């Protein structure tokens, strides 16, 4: 029997919010994330990390879903990784102190969490990573147990980021075709209090009051839907390319993974049932998601494979057995899709052509237009990417580009480390004694060996023949007795010769 998962959710709010806004041009929907995680297990605790003084509009939605908001106070010097450190410490502490929690969900796209993911896996915890394919590091996607793409969990949800009970309010606040002037009224003024503005009354719904004394931000939150509509109109040029539904990937891109998973089950001598096939595919590739191929569930995905004559399905609903199928006679051979790394050389050629423009920063739309003009064969969907931004995210992990996310401008692309390699580190200065010894070695002349070339390539002349050694001169004087006092010489007077 499979162990029931009890999940602890940790949300890096600043990272996920700016990633969703810059790539999908939407507000982050915490309800969609929690609903997707509830399908995988029981959520027992939820934490979110941010500087909530700048995220006042999001605190209400998190409070409604009982998410504990951890305040992160930035230091004067700035702490880019402050939330990452707090999140990692709290997650590790929970892994040590709460043995019943056997799964962790990290809602972020930051590659700095790879160390945390690996450490939690060492303690036998199942790891889910929730983030967008366009801004979550591909290294983080492939090193967790299952990557839950944010794009896939919001495809079937309404485009408004409001909650379900705000939807009737949206209908309430839509003005009628010809609103009479007397619909907007004011309640009678109470002594000591300002008049209260009342919204038009809609049949079957209570009136909504907006006090003029509320601050501007709270008034906008009370009238949230029109405020979001104004934001949507302001960002309309950036949202035009995102208004269409995401195009489903070709099934041929999934066949190498399906065939590999079926081969693993066959070697294990296990019957390839539906649920076991999906768990094996996730074990081999944590980024697999059947919704990327236009299927609402894994059962729909297998049925699509069956209709395309890729697999053969037997058994009833819920007890499907899958095996590979060669295809009918005369059918065209289905070639597998190109690998993602094969798109990198084509993108590199475009970056080389527009090197100066990209070095100063080019938008995602500008770069995608250059790709269409100069590399018509670079269709990112054939390489397994649903959007061009996903290809850029993959290229960033390869060091080809560097992406900077902005809520208003979207993605800005710069040249990566491949075009600007880091400078070599300076050589360490030698110690004074070592430098002196090195200098002495350099000053010592090279010994000359007759008949052998020197370091400069010159052959030294032969040395002159040595002259015969001269015999040492031997002194005939007796050696003085060293240390002996010489005797006093006695002189005798010479006799004078006789005179005549």
C-alpha positions in Angstrom: 0.0 0.0 0.0 1.4 3.4 -1.0 2.2 5.7 1.9 0.0 8.7 2.3 1.8 11.9 1.7 1.7 14.7 4.3 3.0 17.8 2.6 4.6 21.0 4.1 4.4 23.9 1.6 7.0 26.6 1.6 6.4 29.6 -0.7 9.2 32.0 -1.8 6.5 34.7 -2.6 8.8 37.4 -4.1 10.3 35.0 -6.5 7.1 33.3 -7.7 5.1 36.5 -7.9 7.6 38.4 -10.1 8.1 35.2 -12.2 4.4 34.8 -12.9 3.9 38.5 -13.7 6.9 38.8 -16.0 6.3 35.7 -18.0 2.5 35.1 -17.9 1.4 38.6 -17.0 -1.0 37.4 -14.3 -1.4 37.7 -10.6 -0.1 34.8 -8.6 -3.0 32.5 -7.6 -2.1 30.7 -4.4 -5.5 28.8 -4.5 -4.5 27.1 -7.8 -1.2 26.0 -6.3 -2.8 24.6 -3.2 -5.5 22.8 -5.1 -2.8 21.1 -7.3 -0.9 19.9 -4.2 -4.0 18.6 -2.6 -4.4 16.1 -5.5 -1.0 14.6 -4.4 -1.5 14.4 -0.7 -2.6 16.1 2.5 -1.3 19.6 3.2 -0.5 19.9 6.9 1.3 23.3 7.0 1.9 26.3 4.8 4.4 29.1 5.0 5.1 32.1 2.7 8.2 34.4 3.0 8.3 38.0 1.8 8.5 41.6 2.9 4.8 41.9 3.4 4.9 45.7 3.7 5.2 45.7 -0.1 2.7 42.9 -0.6 -0.4 44.2 1.1 -2.7 43.3 -1.8 -1.7 39.6 -1.5 -2.0 39.2 2.3 -5.8 38.7 2.2 -5.7 35.9 -0.3 -3.0 34.1 1.8 -4.9 34.6 5.0 -8.0 33.1 3.5 -6.1 29.9 2.8 -4.4 29.8 6.3 -0.9 30.5 4.9 1.4 31.6 7.7 3.2 34.7 6.4 6.8 35.0 7.7 8.0 38.6 7.6 11.4 39.2 6.1 12.9 42.6 7.1 15.5 43.6 4.5 18.8 44.9 5.9 20.1 48.4 4.9 22.7 46.7 2.6 20.0 44.5 1.0 19.6 40.8 1.4 18.8 39.2 -1.9 18.9 35.7 -0.5 17.4 36.5 2.9 14.1 34.7 2.2 16.0 31.8 0.7 18.0 31.3 3.9 15.0 31.6 6.2 13.0 29.2 4.1 15.8 26.6 4.0 16.4 26.8 7.7 12.7 26.3 8.6 12.3 23.5 6.1 15.3 21.6 7.6 14.1 22.2 11.1 10.7 20.8 10.2 12.3 17.7 8.6 14.3 17.1 11.8 11.4 17.7 14.3 8.3 16.5 12.5 8.7 12.9 11.4 5.1 12.5 10.2 5.8 15.1 7.4 7.2 13.0 4.5 6.8 15.5 1.6 7.9 19.1 1.0 6.6 21.5 -1.7 8.8 24.4 -2.6 7.0 27.1 -4.6 9.8 29.0 -6.3 11.9 29.0 -9.4 15.2 29.9 -7.7 18.1 27.5 -8.5 19.6 28.3 -5.0 17.1 25.8 -3.5 18.9 22.8 -5.2 21.0 22.3 -2.1 17.9 22.2 0.1 16.2 19.7 -2.3 19.2 17.4 -2.3 19.4 17.5 1.5 15.7 16.8 2.0 16.0 13.8 -0.4 18.8 12.4 1.8 16.3 12.3 4.7 13.8 10.3 2.6 11.4 13.2 1.9 9.4 13.5 -1.3 10.0 16.8 -3.0 7.6 18.8 -5.2 8.7 22.0 -6.9 6.0 24.4 -8.2 7.0 27.1 -10.6 6.7 28.3 -14.2 8.6 26.5 -17.0 9.7 29.9 -18.3 11.4 31.1 -15.1 12.2 27.9 -13.0 15.7 26.7 -13.4 15.8 23.5 -15.4 18.3 22.1 -13.0 15.8 22.5 -10.2 13.1 21.0 -12.4 15.1 17.8 -13.0 16.4 17.2 -9.5 13.0 17.0 -7.6 10.6 14.1 -7.5 7.9 15.9 -9.4 7.9 19.3 -11.0 4.4 20.9 -11.1 4.3 23.5 -13.9 2.3 26.6 -12.9 1.1 27.1 -16.5 -0.6 23.7 -16.4 -2.5 24.3 -13.2 -4.0 27.6 -14.4 -4.9 26.6 -18.0 -8.4 25.5 -16.9 -8.9 28.3 -14.3 -10.6 31.7 -15.0 -8.2 34.4 -16.0 -9.2 36.7 -13.1 -7.0 36.2 -10.0 -10.0 36.9 -7.7 -11.5 34.3 -5.6 -14.8 32.4 -6.2 -16.8 34.6 -4.0 -15.5 37.7 -5.7 -17.0 36.6 -9.1 -20.6 37.6 -8.2 -19.2 40.9 -7.1 -17.7 41.3 -10.6 -21.1 40.8 -12.1 -22.5 43.2 -9.6 -20.1 45.9 -10.5 -20.5 45.7 -14.3 -22.5 48.8 -15.2 -25.8 48.2 -17.0 -26.4 49.3 -20.6 -28.1 52.5 -19.6 -27.6 53.2 -15.9 -30.1 55.7 -14.5 -28.5 58.6 -12.6 -30.5 57.9 -9.5 -29.0 54.4 -8.9 -25.9 55.8 -7.1 -27.1 57.1 -3.8 -25.8 58.1 -0.5 -27.0 57.0 2.9 -28.2 59.7 5.3 -25.3 61.3 7.0 -24.9 60.3 10.7 -23.8 63.0 13.0 -20.0 62.9 13.4 -19.5 60.5 10.5 -19.0 61.2 6.7 -21.6 60.0 4.2 -21.2 56.4 2.9 -21.2 55.7 -0.8 -23.4 52.8 -1.8 -22.9 50.8 -5.0 -25.9 50.1 -7.3 -28.1 47.4 -5.8 -28.4 44.2 -7.9 -31.3 41.9 -7.3 -30.5 39.0 -5.1 -27.2 40.5 -3.8 -26.5 42.8 -0.8 -25.2 46.3 -1.4 -21.5 47.0 -1.1 -20.4 50.1 0.8 -17.2 52.0 0.2 -16.3 54.6 2.8 -14.6 57.7 1.5 -12.3 57.7 4.6 -10.5 54.5 3.5 -7.0 54.9 2.1 -6.5 54.8 -1.6 -5.0 51.3 -1.6 -7.8 49.9 0.6 -10.5 51.5 -1.6 -8.9 49.9 -4.6 -8.9 46.5 -2.9 -12.5 46.9 -1.9 -13.3 47.6 -5.5 -10.7 45.0 -6.6 -12.1 43.8 -9.9 -12.2 47.2 -11.6 -8.7 47.9 -10.3 -7.5 44.7 -11.9 -9.3 45.6 -15.1 -7.4 48.9 -15.2 -4.1 47.0 -14.7 -5.0 44.6 -17.5 -5.7 47.5 -19.8 -2.4 49.1 -18.9 -0.5 45.9 -19.7 -2.6 45.1 -22.8 0.4 45.3 -25.3 2.3 42.7 -23.3 -0.6 40.4 -22.8 -1.6 40.2 -26.5 0.9 37.4 -27.1 -0.3 35.6 -24.0 -4.0 35.8 -24.7 -4.0 32.7 -26.9 -4.1 29.3 -25.3 -0.9 27.4 -25.0 -0.3 25.1 -28.0 0.0 21.4 -27.1 3.2 19.6 -27.8 3.4 16.8 -30.3 3.0 13.4 -28.9 6.1 12.2 -30.6 8.1 14.2 -28.1 6.8 12.0 -25.3 7.4 8.7 -26.9 11.0 8.2 -25.9 10.0 8.6 -22.3 7.0 6.3 -22.6 9.1 3.6 -24.3 11.8 3.9 -21.7 9.3 3.6 -18.8 7.6 0.6 -20.4 11.1 -1.0 -20.8 11.9 -0.5 -17.1 8.6 -2.1 -16.1 9.2 -5.0 -18.4 12.7 -5.6 -17.0 11.2 -5.6 -13.5 8.6 -8.1 -14.6 5.8 -5.8 -13.5 2.5 -5.4 -15.3 2.4 -2.0 -16.9 -0.7 -0.5 -15.4 -1.8 3.1 -15.8 -0.7 4.5 -12.4 2.5 2.6 -12.3 3.4 3.8 -15.8 3.0 7.5 -14.7 5.0 7.0 -11.5 7.8 5.4 -13.5 7.8 8.2 -16.1 8.0 10.8 -13.3 10.8 8.8 -11.7 12.7 9.0 -15.0 11.8 12.6 -15.8 10.3 14.8 -13.0 9.3 17.5 -15.6 6.7 15.3 -17.4 3.2 16.6 -17.4 0.4 15.2 -19.5 -1.3 18.6 -19.8 1.6 19.9 -21.9 0.4 17.5 -24.6 -3.2 18.7 -24.5 -4.5 16.0 -22.1 -6.6 16.7 -19.1 -5.5 13.6 -17.2 -3.1 10.8 -17.6 -5.9 8.6 -18.9 -6.6 11.1 -21.6 -2.9 11.1 -22.5 -2.8 7.3 -22.9 -6.0 7.4 -25.0 -4.3 10.0 -27.3 -1.3 7.7 -27.6 -3.7 4.8 -28.5 -5.5 6.9 -31.2 -2.1 7.8 -32.7 -1.2 4.1 -32.9 1.8 4.5 -30.5 0.6 2.1 -27.8 -1.8 -0.7 -27.4 -4.3 -0.6 -24.5 -6.2 -3.5 -23.0 -8.4 -3.9 -20.0 -11.3 -1.8 -18.6 -11.3 1.7 -17.3 -9.1 2.0 -14.2 -7.3 -1.2 -15.1 -5.6 -0.3 -18.3 -2.6 -2.3 -19.5 -0.3 -0.5 -21.9 2.4 -1.9 -24.3 4.2 -0.5 -27.3 2.7 -0.8 -30.8 4.6 -0.7 -34.0 1.7 0.9 -36.0 -0.4 -0.3 -38.9 1.1 -1.5 -42.2 1.7 1.3 -44.6 1.5 4.0 -42.0 4.2 6.7 -42.2 7.0 6.2 -39.7 6.8 8.7 -36.8 10.1 10.3 -36.1 10.9 11.3 -32.6 11.2 15.0 -31.9 14.5 16.9 -31.7 16.3 17.1 -28.4 16.3 20.4 -26.5 20.0 20.8 -26.6 19.9 20.8 -30.4 18.2 24.2 -30.3 21.2 25.9 -28.6 23.5 26.2 -31.7 20.7 27.8 -33.7 20.0 30.3 -31.0 23.7 31.0 -30.6 23.9 32.0 -34.3 21.1 34.6 -33.9 22.8 36.0 -30.8 26.1 36.3 -32.6 24.4 38.3 -35.4 22.7 40.7 -33.0 25.5 40.6 -30.4 25.6 44.4 -29.8 21.8 44.7 -29.4 21.5 41.8 -27.0 24.5 42.9 -25.0 22.7 46.1 -24.2 19.5 44.2 -23.4 16.8 43.0 -25.8 13.2 42.1 -25.0 11.8 38.7 -25.5 9.6 39.8 -28.4 12.5 41.4 -30.3 14.7 38.3 -29.9 11.9 35.9 -31.0 11.3 38.0 -34.1 15.0 37.8 -35.0 14.8 34.1 -34.6 11.8 33.8 -36.9 13.5 35.9 -39.6 17.0 34.3 -39.5 16.3 30.8 -38.2 13.0 29.6 -39.6 13.9 26.0 -38.7 14.1 27.0 -35.0 10.5 26.1 -34.0 10.8 25.8 -30.3 7.8 23.5 -30.1 9.7 20.8 -32.1 12.4 20.9 -29.4 9.9 20.4 -26.5 9.2 24.0 -25.5 5.7 25.4 -25.5 6.8 29.0 -25.4 9.9 30.9 -26.5 10.5 32.0 -22.9 11.0 28.3 -21.9 13.7 28.1 -24.5 15.4 31.2 -23.1 15.2 29.7 -19.6 16.9 26.5 -20.8 19.6 28.6 -22.6 20.2 30.5 -19.4 21.1 27.3 -17.5 23.5 26.5 -20.4 25.2 29.9 -19.9 24.2 31.2 -23.3 22.0 34.1 -22.1 21.1 35.9 -18.9 17.4 36.7 -18.2 16.2 39.6 -16.1 12.5 39.6 -15.2 10.5 42.8 -14.9 6.8 43.1 -14.0 6.1 45.8 -16.7 8.6 45.0 -19.5 8.5 41.2 -19.2 11.8 39.4 -19.9 14.9 41.2 -20.9 17.7 39.1 -22.4 21.4 39.7 -22.1 24.4 37.8 -23.3 25.5 35.0 -20.9 28.7 33.8 -19.5 29.6 32.0 -22.7 30.0 35.4 -24.5 31.5 37.1 -21.4 33.7 34.5 -19.6 34.9 35.6 -16.2 38.4 37.0 -16.0 41.1 34.6 -14.7 41.9 35.0 -11.0 45.1 37.0 -10.2 48.1 35.0 -9.4 49.1 35.1 -5.8 52.2 37.1 -4.9 55.1 35.0 -3.7 56.3 35.3 -0.2 59.4 37.5 0.3 61.8 34.6 1.1 60.6 32.6 -1.9 61.0 35.7 -4.1 64.6 36.2 -2.9 65.5 32.5 -3.5 63.9 32.8 -6.9 66.0 35.9 -7.7 69.2 34.1 -6.6 68.4 31.2 -8.8 67.9 33.5 -11.7 71.2 35.3 -11.1 73.2 32.1 -11.0 74.9 31.6 -14.4 74.3 28.5 -16.3 77.2 26.1 -16.2 78.9 25.5 -19.6 79.5 22.0 -20.7 81.8 21.6 -23.7 80.1 20.2 -26.7 76.6 20.7 -25.4 74.3 23.6 -26.4 73.1 26.2 -23.9 69.6 27.4 -23.3 70.1 29.9 -26.1 71.1 27.2 -28.6 74.8 28.2 -28.9 77.6 25.6 -28.5 80.3 26.9 -26.3 83.9 26.7 -27.6 86.1 23.9 -26.2 88.0 24.8 -23.1 91.8 25.4 -23.5 94.1 22.4 -22.6 95.4 22.8 -19.0 99.1 23.5 -18.6 101.2 20.9 -16.8 101.4 21.6 -13.1 104.7 23.0 -11.8 106.6 21.2 -9.2 106.4 23.0 -5.9 109.5 24.7 -4.7 111.0 23.0 -1.7 112.7 25.2 0.8 116.0 23.9 2.1 115.7 25.9 5.3 114.8 23.7 8.2 111.4 24.2 9.5 111.1 26.3 12.5 110.2 24.6 15.6 106.8 26.0 16.3 106.3 26.7 20.0 110.0 26.2 21.0 112.1 29.1 22.1 115.2 29.2 20.0 118.5 28.9 21.8 120.6 32.0 22.1 123.4 32.0 19.7 126.8 32.5 21.4 129.3 34.4 19.3 133.0 34.1 19.9 135.3 36.9 19.0 137.5 36.3 16.1 141.2 36.2 16.7 143.2 39.0 15.2 146.0 37.8 13.0 149.5 38.5 14.3 151.1 41.6 13.2 154.6 41.5 11.8 
